[in-house]
């Protein structure tokens, strides 16, 4: 059984973690790092990292990259920006890292995704589109099987 002060501290930490997650959701395109997020949450970087993973099942960096990739997917579907422009618009500073992480989460490089979305039929409701196009976290994207005629 946990003591009342320990439970109160756990609840305070969860509130701080929600604020960190909300800040990442809002400011994904800004240069964010664990140390700055931890400092603003009045936690050490190590404590923030451990608590964030325990609460959300992934690291702070993985969560940030997932938000960036989600936004990149939306911009790629729009079709009016290049992959490089999108990379920098979502807060990534390296096209190589962006493309690698995108392929890990989505299962294909951003240029291929952009081309496939350009060829996709119009008119999918946004609520369905959001569910279908959500990136898969933790390298769970399935390799695309080659289509044999």
N, CA and C atoms as an extended XYZ file, in Angstrom:
447
Properties=species:S:1:pos:R:3:atomname:S:1:resname:S:1:resid:I:1 pbc="F F F"
N         0.845       -1.177        0.000 N   UNK     1
C         0.000        0.000        0.000 CA  UNK     1
C         0.892        1.243        0.000 C   UNK     1
N         0.519        2.228       -0.848 N   UNK     2
C         1.328        3.437       -0.925 CA  UNK     2
C         0.863        4.461        0.109 C   UNK     2
N         1.823        5.254        0.538 N   UNK     3
C         1.493        6.287        1.517 CA  UNK     3
C         0.831        7.474        0.809 C   UNK     3
N         0.148        8.268        1.575 N   UNK     4
C        -0.548        9.433        1.012 CA  UNK     4
C         0.440       10.405        0.340 C   UNK     4
N         1.585       10.747        0.979 N   UNK     5
C         2.540       11.647        0.296 CA  UNK     5
C         3.076       11.050       -1.011 C   UNK     5
N         3.319        9.743       -1.032 N   UNK     6
C         3.820        9.104       -2.252 CA  UNK     6
C         2.769        9.177       -3.362 C   UNK     6
N         1.523        8.963       -3.008 N   UNK     7
C         0.434        9.040       -3.987 CA  UNK     7
C         0.265       10.461       -4.506 C   UNK     7
N         0.384       11.439       -3.611 N   UNK     8
C         0.289       12.834       -4.026 CA  UNK     8
C         1.423       13.208       -4.986 C   UNK     8
N         2.630       12.714       -4.702 N   UNK     9
C         3.770       12.981       -5.587 CA  UNK     9
C         3.551       12.339       -6.961 C   UNK     9
N         3.020       11.122       -6.975 N   UNK    10
C         2.741       10.427       -8.240 CA  UNK    10
C         1.734       11.229       -9.066 C   UNK    10
N         0.714       11.754       -8.442 N   UNK    11
C        -0.286       12.553       -9.150 CA  UNK    11
C         0.308       13.855       -9.673 C   UNK    11
N         1.178       14.485       -8.883 N   UNK    12
C         1.862       15.702       -9.357 CA  UNK    12
C         2.739       15.386      -10.568 C   UNK    12
N         3.468       14.256      -10.506 N   UNK    13
C         4.304       13.852      -11.635 CA  UNK    13
C         3.460       13.581      -12.887 C   UNK    13
N         2.323       12.934      -12.726 N   UNK    14
C         1.448       12.671      -13.880 CA  UNK    14
C         0.938       13.971      -14.494 C   UNK    14
N         0.616       14.946      -13.669 N   UNK    15
C         0.180       16.249      -14.189 CA  UNK    15
C         1.313       16.917      -14.963 C   UNK    15
N         2.524       16.834      -14.444 N   UNK    16
C         3.684       17.396      -15.155 CA  UNK    16
C         3.905       16.679      -16.480 C   UNK    16
N         3.760       15.357      -16.476 N   UNK    17
C         3.937       14.576      -17.701 CA  UNK    17
C         2.892       14.966      -18.742 C   UNK    17
N         1.669       15.198      -18.331 N   UNK    18
C         0.631       15.636      -19.268 CA  UNK    18
C         0.990       16.998      -19.858 C   UNK    18
N         1.528       17.884      -19.025 N   UNK    19
C         1.936       19.199      -19.538 CA  UNK    19
C         3.085       19.064      -20.544 C   UNK    19
N         4.029       18.164      -20.269 N   UNK    20
C         5.132       17.921      -21.208 CA  UNK    20
C         4.571       17.372      -22.523 C   UNK    20
N         3.681       16.393      -22.430 N   UNK    21
C         3.091       15.802      -23.638 CA  UNK    21
C         2.305       16.853      -24.411 C   UNK    21
N         1.531       17.672      -23.714 N   UNK    22
C         0.764       18.721      -24.386 CA  UNK    22
C         1.683       19.732      -25.061 C   UNK    22
N         2.797       20.051      -24.405 N   UNK    23
C         3.749       20.985      -25.009 CA  UNK    23
C         4.350       20.387      -26.277 C   UNK    23
N         4.686       19.107      -26.253 N   UNK    24
C         5.216       18.447      -27.453 CA  UNK    24
C         4.167       18.497      -28.561 C   UNK    24
N         2.914       18.217      -28.217 N   UNK    25
C         1.848       18.259      -29.216 CA  UNK    25
C         1.709       19.641      -29.847 C   UNK    25
N         1.861       20.681      -29.045 N   UNK    26
C         1.734       22.062      -29.525 CA  UNK    26
C         2.964       22.552      -30.268 C   UNK    26
N         4.147       22.224      -29.726 N   UNK    27
C         5.392       22.829      -30.209 CA  UNK    27
C         6.299       21.830      -30.922 C   UNK    27
N         5.711       20.807      -31.560 N   UNK    28
C         6.503       19.756      -32.213 CA  UNK    28
C         7.483       20.316      -33.243 C   UNK    28
N         7.157       21.448      -33.859 N   UNK    29
C         8.021       22.006      -34.905 CA  UNK    29
C         9.183       22.827      -34.339 C   UNK    29
N         9.182       23.069      -33.035 N   UNK    30
C        10.251       23.826      -32.388 CA  UNK    30
C        11.382       22.879      -31.989 C   UNK    30
N        12.586       23.413      -31.802 N   UNK    31
C        13.670       22.556      -31.303 CA  UNK    31
C        13.410       22.200      -29.836 C   UNK    31
N        13.008       20.980      -29.586 N   UNK    32
C        12.733       20.508      -28.229 CA  UNK    32
C        13.734       19.425      -27.856 C   UNK    32
N        14.216       19.469      -26.636 N   UNK    33
C        15.075       18.396      -26.141 CA  UNK    33
C        14.639       18.024      -24.733 C   UNK    33
N        15.024       16.845      -24.315 N   UNK    34
C        14.584       16.315      -23.026 CA  UNK    34
C        15.016       17.220      -21.882 C   UNK    34
N        16.230       17.754      -21.937 N   UNK    35
C        16.720       18.594      -20.848 CA  UNK    35
C        15.855       19.837      -20.667 C   UNK    35
N        15.501       20.499      -21.779 N   UNK    36
C        14.667       21.702      -21.693 CA  UNK    36
C        13.263       21.358      -21.209 C   UNK    36
N        12.700       20.273      -21.717 N   UNK    37
C        11.366       19.853      -21.276 CA  UNK    37
C        11.374       19.521      -19.787 C   UNK    37
N        12.421       18.835      -19.349 N   UNK    38
C        12.532       18.452      -17.941 CA  UNK    38
C        12.695       19.685      -17.050 C   UNK    38
N        13.536       20.598      -17.482 N   UNK    39
C        13.766       21.818      -16.701 CA  UNK    39
C        12.447       22.581      -16.524 C   UNK    39
N        11.670       22.709      -17.613 N   UNK    40
C        10.396       23.429      -17.540 CA  UNK    40
C         9.361       22.691      -16.688 C   UNK    40
N         9.509       21.360      -16.579 N   UNK    41
C         8.587       20.557      -15.757 CA  UNK    41
C         9.093       20.414      -14.322 C   UNK    41
N        10.228       21.032      -14.019 N   UNK    42
C        10.836       20.966      -12.688 CA  UNK    42
C        11.163       19.513      -12.307 C   UNK    42
N        11.766       18.805      -13.264 N   UNK    43
C        12.195       17.420      -13.059 CA  UNK    43
C        13.595       17.288      -13.645 C   UNK    43
N        14.308       16.273      -13.218 N   UNK    44
C        15.577       15.984      -13.873 CA  UNK    44
C        15.276       15.289      -15.201 C   UNK    44
N        16.208       15.358      -16.128 N   UNK    45
C        16.011       14.721      -17.432 CA  UNK    45
C        15.827       13.214      -17.273 C   UNK    45
N        16.593       12.605      -16.406 N   UNK    46
C        16.476       11.164      -16.184 CA  UNK    46
C        15.129       10.784      -15.606 C   UNK    46
N        14.659       11.565      -14.635 N   UNK    47
C        13.360       11.293      -14.016 CA  UNK    47
C        12.244       11.480      -15.044 C   UNK    47
N        12.306       12.552      -15.818 N   UNK    48
C        11.303       12.775      -16.859 CA  UNK    48
C        11.294       11.604      -17.844 C   UNK    48
N        12.455       11.191      -18.286 N   UNK    49
C        12.537       10.096      -19.255 CA  UNK    49
C        11.924        8.818      -18.708 C   UNK    49
N        12.285        8.457      -17.476 N   UNK    50
C        11.746        7.224      -16.873 CA  UNK    50
C        10.244        7.312      -16.666 C   UNK    50
N         9.795        8.447      -16.139 N   UNK    51
C         8.371        8.594      -15.848 CA  UNK    51
C         7.530        8.671      -17.124 C   UNK    51
N         8.048        9.336      -18.149 N   UNK    52
C         7.327        9.458      -19.413 CA  UNK    52
C         7.155        8.084      -20.055 C   UNK    52
N         8.236        7.302      -20.062 N   UNK    53
C         8.160        5.954      -20.632 CA  UNK    53
C         7.190        5.087      -19.833 C   UNK    53
N         7.205        5.203      -18.527 N   UNK    54
C         6.292        4.405      -17.692 CA  UNK    54
C         4.837        4.804      -17.942 C   UNK    54
N         4.596        6.093      -18.134 N   UNK    55
C         3.222        6.569      -18.310 CA  UNK    55
C         2.692        6.360      -19.723 C   UNK    55
N         3.560        6.548      -20.731 N   UNK    56
C         3.084        6.545      -22.118 CA  UNK    56
C         3.650        5.412      -22.967 C   UNK    56
N         4.543        4.626      -22.416 N   UNK    57
C         5.040        3.463      -23.143 CA  UNK    57
C         6.094        3.728      -24.192 C   UNK    57
N         6.601        4.940      -24.249 N   UNK    58
C         7.662        5.270      -25.208 CA  UNK    58
C         8.452        6.454      -24.679 C   UNK    58
N         9.619        6.646      -25.259 N   UNK    59
C        10.482        7.727      -24.803 CA  UNK    59
C         9.926        9.081      -25.253 C   UNK    59
N        10.419       10.132      -24.634 N   UNK    60
C        10.038       11.495      -24.999 CA  UNK    60
C        10.377       11.736      -26.468 C   UNK    60
N        11.570       11.324      -26.888 N   UNK    61
C        12.005       11.523      -28.276 CA  UNK    61
C        11.098       10.774      -29.246 C   UNK    61
N        10.753        9.532      -28.931 N   UNK    62
C         9.880        8.748      -29.813 CA  UNK    62
C         8.512        9.415      -29.946 C   UNK    62
N         7.991        9.926      -28.840 N   UNK    63
C         6.698       10.613      -28.880 CA  UNK    63
C         6.787       11.862      -29.756 C   UNK    63
N         7.851       12.642      -29.580 N   UNK    64
C         8.055       13.845      -30.382 CA  UNK    64
C         8.142       13.496      -31.867 C   UNK    64
N         8.919       12.487      -32.193 N   UNK    65
C         9.075       12.108      -33.603 CA  UNK    65
C         7.762       11.593      -34.186 C   UNK    65
N         6.972       10.900      -33.406 N   UNK    66
C         5.681       10.428      -33.896 CA  UNK    66
C         4.781       11.616      -34.227 C   UNK    66
N         4.764       12.627      -33.373 N   UNK    67
C         3.971       13.831      -33.663 CA  UNK    67
C         4.470       14.495      -34.939 C   UNK    67
N         5.779       14.597      -35.097 N   UNK    68
C         6.342       15.223      -36.297 CA  UNK    68
C         5.985       14.433      -37.550 C   UNK    68
N         6.059       13.126      -37.467 N   UNK    69
C         5.740       12.281      -38.627 CA  UNK    69
C         4.253       12.383      -38.950 C   UNK    69
N         3.392       12.409      -37.938 N   UNK    70
C         1.949       12.583      -38.191 CA  UNK    70
C         1.693       13.872      -38.973 C   UNK    70
N         2.322       14.953      -38.541 N   UNK    71
C         2.130       16.229      -39.238 CA  UNK    71
C         2.727       16.180      -40.634 C   UNK    71
N         3.873       15.533      -40.772 N   UNK    72
C         4.491       15.394      -42.091 CA  UNK    72
C         3.580       14.614      -43.040 C   UNK    72
N         2.943       13.574      -42.523 N   UNK    73
C         2.021       12.794      -43.352 CA  UNK    73
C         0.891       13.673      -43.882 C   UNK    73
N         0.358       14.530      -43.031 N   UNK    74
C        -0.716       15.431      -43.453 CA  UNK    74
C        -0.220       16.395      -44.529 C   UNK    74
N         0.977       16.929      -44.345 N   UNK    75
C         1.538       17.854      -45.335 CA  UNK    75
C         1.855       17.137      -46.642 C   UNK    75
N         2.324       15.909      -46.571 N   UNK    76
C         2.602       15.136      -47.782 CA  UNK    76
C         1.314       14.835      -48.546 C   UNK    76
N         0.238       14.557      -47.823 N   UNK    77
C        -1.046       14.304      -48.488 CA  UNK    77
C        -1.542       15.546      -49.221 C   UNK    77
N        -1.234       16.719      -48.667 N   UNK    78
C        -1.633       17.967      -49.333 CA  UNK    78
C        -0.962       18.089      -50.686 C   UNK    78
N         0.317       17.705      -50.747 N   UNK    79
C         1.021       17.624      -52.020 CA  UNK    79
C         1.674       18.883      -52.544 C   UNK    79
N         1.592       20.008      -51.838 N   UNK    80
C         2.123       21.251      -52.388 CA  UNK    80
C         3.527       21.603      -51.900 C   UNK    80
N         4.111       20.795      -51.014 N   UNK    81
C         5.461       21.050      -50.518 CA  UNK    81
C         6.366       19.859      -50.836 C   UNK    81
N         7.651       20.140      -50.963 N   UNK    82
C         8.614       19.059      -51.193 CA  UNK    82
C         8.892       18.334      -49.876 C   UNK    82
N         9.466       17.156      -49.975 N   UNK    83
C         9.821       16.386      -48.779 CA  UNK    83
C        10.794       17.189      -47.915 C   UNK    83
N        11.740       17.859      -48.540 N   UNK    84
C        12.714       18.662      -47.790 CA  UNK    84
C        12.024       19.806      -47.049 C   UNK    84
N        11.119       20.501      -47.710 N   UNK    85
C        10.392       21.596      -47.056 CA  UNK    85
C         9.589       21.071      -45.865 C   UNK    85
N         8.963       19.929      -46.035 N   UNK    86
C         8.164       19.334      -44.968 CA  UNK    86
C         9.052       18.912      -43.808 C   UNK    86
N        10.194       18.331      -44.110 N   UNK    87
C        11.142       17.920      -43.070 CA  UNK    87
C        11.436       19.083      -42.130 C   UNK    87
N        11.768       20.230      -42.682 N   UNK    88
C        12.111       21.390      -41.858 CA  UNK    88
C        10.865       22.028      -41.235 C   UNK    88
N         9.726       21.964      -41.919 N   UNK    89
C         8.483       22.546      -41.388 CA  UNK    89
C         8.008       21.841      -40.129 C   UNK    89
N         8.309       20.541      -40.003 N   UNK    90
C         7.854       19.797      -38.820 CA  UNK    90
C         8.904       19.765      -37.715 C   UNK    90
N        10.012       20.470      -37.903 N   UNK    91
C        10.993       20.606      -36.834 CA  UNK    91
C        12.186       19.686      -36.902 C   UNK    91
N        12.326       18.916      -37.965 N   UNK    92
C        13.502       18.054      -38.111 CA  UNK    92
C        14.624       18.872      -38.737 C   UNK    92
N        15.841       18.615      -38.306 N   UNK    93
C        16.973       19.371      -38.844 CA  UNK    93
C        17.821       18.542      -39.794 C   UNK    93
N        17.487       17.261      -39.948 N   UNK    94
C        18.238       16.381      -40.834 CA  UNK    94
C        17.271       15.615      -41.730 C   UNK    94
N        17.405       15.801      -43.029 N   UNK    95
C        16.550       15.101      -43.980 CA  UNK    95
C        16.749       13.591      -43.884 C   UNK    95
N        17.997       13.159      -43.654 N   UNK    96
C        18.283       11.728      -43.537 CA  UNK    96
C        17.593       11.100      -42.334 C   UNK    96
N        17.699       11.756      -41.177 N   UNK    97
C        17.043       11.246      -39.966 CA  UNK    97
C        15.528       11.255      -40.143 C   UNK    97
N        14.996       12.324      -40.716 N   UNK    98
C        13.560       12.421      -40.966 CA  UNK    98
C        13.096       11.270      -41.861 C   UNK    98
N        13.787       11.056      -42.964 N   UNK    99
C        13.377       10.008      -43.908 CA  UNK    99
C        13.470        8.622      -43.284 C   UNK    99
N        14.528        8.385      -42.508 N   UNK   100
C        14.689        7.087      -41.848 CA  UNK   100
C        13.576        6.853      -40.842 C   UNK   100
N        13.311        7.828      -40.006 N   UNK   101
C        12.264        7.676      -38.987 CA  UNK   101
C        10.889        7.560      -39.631 C   UNK   101
N        10.659        8.306      -40.696 N   UNK   102
C         9.387        8.229      -41.417 CA  UNK   102
C         9.180        6.812      -41.943 C   UNK   102
N        10.204        6.262      -42.568 N   UNK   103
C        10.096        4.905      -43.123 CA  UNK   103
C         9.883        3.872      -42.015 C   UNK   103
N        10.527        4.063      -40.871 N   UNK   104
C        10.335        3.126      -39.747 CA  UNK   104
C         8.894        3.145      -39.252 C   UNK   104
N         8.301        4.330      -39.157 N   UNK   105
C         6.948        4.455      -38.615 CA  UNK   105
C         5.857        4.153      -39.634 C   UNK   105
N         6.065        4.559      -40.871 N   UNK   106
C         5.021        4.466      -41.887 CA  UNK   106
C         5.188        3.231      -42.769 C   UNK   106
N         6.419        2.751      -42.908 N   UNK   107
C         6.650        1.570      -43.728 CA  UNK   107
C         7.112        1.875      -45.138 C   UNK   107
N         7.301        3.161      -45.429 N   UNK   108
C         7.802        3.565      -46.750 CA  UNK   108
C         8.434        4.940      -46.615 C   UNK   108
N         9.342        5.276      -47.525 N   UNK   109
C         9.969        6.608      -47.477 CA  UNK   109
C         8.930        7.704      -47.740 C   UNK   109
N         9.205        8.921      -47.280 N   UNK   110
C         8.240       10.004      -47.474 CA  UNK   110
C         7.934       10.296      -48.941 C   UNK   110
N         8.922       10.171      -49.815 N   UNK   111
C         8.679       10.441      -51.244 CA  UNK   111
C         7.699        9.434      -51.838 C   UNK   111
N         7.803        8.171      -51.421 N   UNK   112
C         6.873        7.143      -51.902 CA  UNK   112
C         5.481        7.404      -51.345 C   UNK   112
N         5.407        7.758      -50.061 N   UNK   113
C         4.120        8.078      -49.432 CA  UNK   113
C         3.446        9.232      -50.164 C   UNK   113
N         4.214       10.268      -50.470 N   UNK   114
C         3.665       11.435      -51.163 CA  UNK   114
C         3.102       11.025      -52.519 C   UNK   114
N         3.840       10.203      -53.256 N   UNK   115
C         3.379        9.762      -54.577 CA  UNK   115
C         2.113        8.921      -54.460 C   UNK   115
N         2.081        8.004      -53.502 N   UNK   116
C         0.897        7.164      -53.328 CA  UNK   116
C        -0.323        7.995      -52.941 C   UNK   116
N        -0.114        9.007      -52.117 N   UNK   117
C        -1.242        9.842      -51.711 CA  UNK   117
C        -1.726       10.711      -52.866 C   UNK   117
N        -0.822       11.085      -53.772 N   UNK   118
C        -1.217       11.859      -54.950 CA  UNK   118
C        -2.109       11.011      -55.860 C   UNK   118
N        -1.863        9.690      -55.882 N   UNK   119
C        -2.635        8.778      -56.725 CA  UNK   119
C        -3.896        8.262      -56.032 C   UNK   119
N        -4.070        8.572      -54.744 N   UNK   120
C        -5.203        8.054      -53.973 CA  UNK   120
C        -6.487        8.768      -54.380 C   UNK   120
N        -7.618        8.063      -54.279 N   UNK   121
C        -8.888        8.707      -54.616 CA  UNK   121
C        -9.242        9.795      -53.603 C   UNK   121
N        -9.938       10.813      -54.072 N   UNK   122
C       -10.364       11.915      -53.218 CA  UNK   122
C       -11.621       11.524      -52.444 C   UNK   122
N       -11.895       12.260      -51.383 N   UNK   123
C       -13.170       12.131      -50.720 CA  UNK   123
C       -13.214       11.260      -49.481 C   UNK   123
N       -12.082       10.827      -48.955 N   UNK   124
C       -12.110       10.049      -47.721 CA  UNK   124
C       -12.430       10.987      -46.567 C   UNK   124
N       -13.427       10.641      -45.730 N   UNK   125
C       -13.739       11.509      -44.590 CA  UNK   125
C       -12.515       11.672      -43.684 C   UNK   125
N       -12.342       12.865      -43.138 N   UNK   126
C       -11.148       13.152      -42.353 CA  UNK   126
C       -11.021       12.256      -41.131 C   UNK   126
N       -12.164       11.857      -40.526 N   UNK   127
C       -12.089       10.990      -39.349 CA  UNK   127
C       -11.554        9.612      -39.721 C   UNK   127
N       -11.883        9.121      -40.913 N   UNK   128
C       -11.366        7.832      -41.391 CA  UNK   128
C        -9.915        7.988      -41.803 C   UNK   128
N        -9.607        9.078      -42.502 N   UNK   129
C        -8.247        9.340      -42.951 CA  UNK   129
C        -7.279        9.384      -41.775 C   UNK   129
N        -7.678       10.040      -40.684 N   UNK   130
C        -6.814       10.158      -39.510 CA  UNK   130
C        -6.503        8.786      -38.930 C   UNK   130
N        -7.501        7.934      -38.844 N   UNK   131
C        -7.303        6.596      -38.282 CA  UNK   131
C        -6.440        5.728      -39.201 C   UNK   131
N        -6.704        5.771      -40.481 N   UNK   132
C        -6.002        4.923      -41.445 CA  UNK   132
C        -4.554        5.348      -41.624 C   UNK   132
N        -4.295        6.639      -41.536 N   UNK   133
C        -2.953        7.144      -41.831 CA  UNK   133
C        -2.098        7.388      -40.604 C   UNK   133
N        -2.589        7.071      -39.417 N   UNK   134
C        -1.818        7.300      -38.187 CA  UNK   134
C        -0.541        6.445      -38.224 C   UNK   134
N         0.630        7.045      -37.963 N   UNK   135
C         1.859        6.248      -37.984 CA  UNK   135
C         1.901        5.243      -36.846 C   UNK   135
N         2.567        4.156      -37.102 N   UNK   136
C         2.684        3.087      -36.112 CA  UNK   136
C         3.977        3.314      -35.344 C   UNK   136
N         3.889        3.298      -34.013 N   UNK   137
C         5.055        3.580      -33.187 CA  UNK   137
C         5.909        2.341      -32.981 C   UNK   137
N         7.125        2.578      -32.529 N   UNK   138
C         8.046        1.529      -32.099 CA  UNK   138
C         8.389        0.524      -33.188 C   UNK   138
N         8.636        1.019      -34.378 N   UNK   139
C         9.109        0.197      -35.511 CA  UNK   139
C         8.179       -0.959      -35.823 C   UNK   139
N         6.888       -0.740      -35.707 N   UNK   140
C         5.931       -1.807      -35.952 CA  UNK   140
C         5.397       -1.810      -37.378 C   UNK   140
N         5.838       -0.879      -38.195 N   UNK   141
C         5.335       -0.833      -39.563 CA  UNK   141
C         5.704       -2.118      -40.280 C   UNK   141
N         4.749       -2.669      -40.970 N   UNK   142
C         4.973       -3.897      -41.717 CA  UNK   142
C         5.624       -3.546      -43.051 C   UNK   142
N         6.539       -4.370      -43.484 N   UNK   143
C         7.148       -4.184      -44.779 CA  UNK   143
C         6.060       -4.377      -45.836 C   UNK   143
N         6.093       -3.566      -46.873 N   UNK   144
C         5.095       -3.647      -47.920 CA  UNK   144
C         5.454       -4.826      -48.823 C   UNK   144
N         4.524       -5.750      -48.943 N   UNK   145
C         4.750       -6.928      -49.769 CA  UNK   145
C         4.682       -6.538      -51.225 C   UNK   145
N         5.591       -7.073      -52.053 N   UNK   146
C         5.547       -6.744      -53.481 CA  UNK   146
C         4.274       -7.324      -54.098 C   UNK   146
N         3.685       -6.563      -54.999 N   UNK   147
C         2.467       -6.990      -55.694 CA  UNK   147
C         2.871       -7.814      -56.917 C   UNK   147
N         2.439       -9.047      -56.946 N   UNK   148
C         2.716       -9.927      -58.079 CA  UNK   148
C         1.486       -9.995      -58.961 C   UNK   148
N         1.699       -9.887      -60.246 N   UNK   149
C         0.556       -9.918      -61.175 CA  UNK   149
C         0.145      -11.327      -61.504 C   UNK   149
